[in-house]
């Protein structure tokens, strides 16, 4: 293969690369529960619950320098939200659409009902972007705490 052919192949690859269509996500963020590190814990366990969620945001304004923007609701305490902060990150380029995964850690607490040997619950999760758009709500798998 001669040098001229190499340049032609590189030029063709550059043309195809420039034609890649950016993702078309809505401006409201969307999340999806992906996984958690384990489902069974002991009460006041030293291990933390680790939850991974997938996200998409069409205008790239997810994350903040100074406010909370991810919320977990314990199914045992409806209405009580555990706040988390997704850090701010700058989106560069022509397309502001972003997607990826977020891993969050939370210490396992106590059982709410000591009369049961195992406390069972789940978390509902949603995020809010800087414009105030809320995502859908997704839920974790069931979590079990062995009560002492």
C-alpha positions in Angstrom: 0.0 0.0 0.0 1.4 3.4 -0.9 1.4 6.5 1.2 -1.3 8.1 -1.0 -3.6 5.1 -0.3 -3.0 5.6 3.4 -4.0 9.2 3.2 -7.2 8.3 1.3 -8.2 5.7 3.9 -7.6 8.2 6.7 -9.6 10.8 4.9 -12.5 8.4 4.4 -12.4 7.4 8.1 -12.4 11.1 9.1 -15.5 11.7 6.9 -17.4 8.8 8.5 -16.3 9.9 12.0 -17.6 13.4 11.4 -21.0 12.0 10.4 -21.7 10.3 13.7 -25.0 11.5 14.9 -25.1 12.6 18.6 -27.6 10.9 20.9 -31.0 12.4 21.1 -32.0 12.4 24.7 -34.8 14.5 26.2 -33.8 17.5 28.4 -35.4 15.7 31.4 -32.9 13.3 32.9 -33.7 9.6 32.8 -32.3 7.0 35.2 -32.3 3.3 35.4 -31.2 1.1 38.4 -28.3 -1.1 37.3 -27.0 -2.9 40.3 -26.0 -2.9 44.0 -23.1 -4.6 45.7 -25.2 -6.9 47.9 -28.7 -7.4 49.1 -28.3 -8.8 52.6 -26.7 -6.9 55.5 -26.5 -7.2 59.3 -28.0 -4.3 61.3 -25.4 -1.5 61.6 -23.2 -3.4 59.3 -19.7 -1.9 58.6 -20.2 -2.5 54.9 -22.0 0.2 52.9 -24.7 -0.3 50.4 -23.3 0.6 46.9 -25.9 1.4 44.2 -25.1 2.0 40.5 -27.6 3.9 38.3 -27.4 4.6 34.6 -28.3 8.2 33.5 -29.1 10.1 30.3 -29.6 13.9 30.0 -30.2 15.7 26.8 -28.9 19.1 27.7 -26.0 18.0 30.0 -27.0 20.0 33.1 -26.9 17.1 35.6 -24.6 17.7 38.5 -24.1 20.8 40.7 -21.3 22.5 42.7 -23.5 23.6 45.6 -26.8 21.7 45.8 -28.1 18.2 46.2 -29.6 16.6 43.1 -30.0 12.8 43.8 -32.6 11.5 46.2 -33.3 8.1 47.7 -36.6 7.4 49.4 -36.6 4.4 51.9 -39.7 2.4 51.3 -40.1 2.0 55.1 -40.3 5.8 55.5 -42.4 7.2 52.6 -41.8 10.9 52.0 -38.4 11.0 53.8 -35.7 11.7 51.1 -32.0 10.9 51.6 -30.1 13.6 49.6 -26.9 13.1 47.6 -24.9 15.4 45.4 -23.9 14.6 41.9 -20.7 16.7 41.3 -20.7 19.3 38.6 -18.9 18.5 35.4 -18.4 20.6 32.3 -19.8 19.3 29.0 -17.8 20.3 25.9 -18.4 19.9 22.2 -21.4 20.5 19.9 -23.7 18.0 21.6 -24.5 18.5 25.3 -26.2 15.1 25.6 -24.6 13.0 28.3 -25.0 9.4 29.6 -23.1 7.2 32.0 -23.2 5.6 35.4 -23.2 7.0 38.9 -22.1 4.9 41.9 -23.4 6.0 45.3 -22.6 4.6 48.8 -24.8 4.7 51.9 -24.1 3.1 55.3 -26.6 0.4 56.4 -28.6 1.6 59.4 -30.8 0.0 61.9 -33.9 -2.1 61.6 -37.2 -0.2 61.8 -39.2 -3.1 63.2 -37.3 -5.1 65.8 -40.1 -7.6 66.1 -39.2 -9.1 62.7 -35.9 -11.0 62.4 -35.3 -9.6 58.9 -36.2 -6.0 57.8 -37.0 -5.8 54.1 -37.1 -2.6 52.1 -36.0 -0.9 48.9 -35.0 2.6 47.8 -36.8 4.7 45.2 -34.3 6.9 43.4 -34.6 10.0 41.2 -32.4 12.9 40.2 -32.9 16.6 39.4 -30.9 18.6 36.9 -29.8 22.3 37.4 -32.9 23.5 35.5 -35.2 21.7 38.0 -36.2 18.9 35.6 -36.8 15.7 37.6 -36.1 12.3 36.2 -38.3 9.2 36.3 -38.3 7.3 39.6 -36.6 3.8 39.6 -36.3 1.3 42.5 -33.5 -0.9 43.7 -33.9 -4.6 44.3 -35.1 -5.6 47.8 -32.6 -5.1 50.6 -32.6 -7.4 53.7 -31.2 -6.4 57.1 -30.7 -9.2 59.7 -32.0 -7.6 62.9 -30.0 -8.2 66.1 
